[in-house]
Amino acid sequence: MAEITAAMVKQLRDKTGAGMMECKAALTEANGNLEEAITLLRKRGLAQAAKRAGRTTAQGVIGSYIHMGGKIGVLVEVNCESDFVARTDDFNNLVKELGMHIAAANPRWVRREDVPPEEIEKEKAIYRGQMEKENKPAHVIDKIVEGKLGSFYSQFVLIDQPFVRDDKMTVSQLVAQASAKTGENVQISRFVRFRVGEHAE
């Protein structure tokens, strides 16, 4: 079995516009063969966003949300390609829903690439420490660590989090639905979540 590296996943993402997990799964299934992985993604219909993903998101909305009780505030920037889409009710409703989600779920980063490498290494060290006495082979430990890292991402990375209104859907899938509906590349750019009365970083 070929080793699937982050560089290979990035290359496939750049070529297809598909998500990181879909790319990794396709590469694993294709035993590291890039062209075969592209074919697999096309068959699954996950490469259809490729054209949209490469387009510039120069328009958008900065939405604000104040959580019930007025104690938690959120500012979130969501981008799209045209001013026309940015002004639609559907797009503004998405921004509001994302603000509500951020207030409730308290993510720390927008996407996995935003997580500092030292945070990832710290988490891995904790997971490895938890398994030190279990005498498992190194490759088994590595798989367990990757699995636990996936749980870490779904807890703290916005687009990996289960959507608070429907936990069968991730925030990434919610945004992908909006992208499909508008026919434009929709991206969450950044957010700030703060407690009222505290300085927002």
ABEGO torsion letter per residue (X at the ends): XBBBBAAAAAAAAAAAGBBAAAAAAAAAAAGGBAAAAAAAAAAAGAAAAAAAAABBBABEBBBBBBBBGGABBBBBBBBBABAAAAABAAAAAAAAAAAAAAAAAGBABABAAABBAAAAAAAAAAAAAAAAAAGBBAAAAAAAAAAAAAAAAAAABAAABBBAABAABBAAAAAAAAAAAAGBBBBBABBBBBBBGBBBX
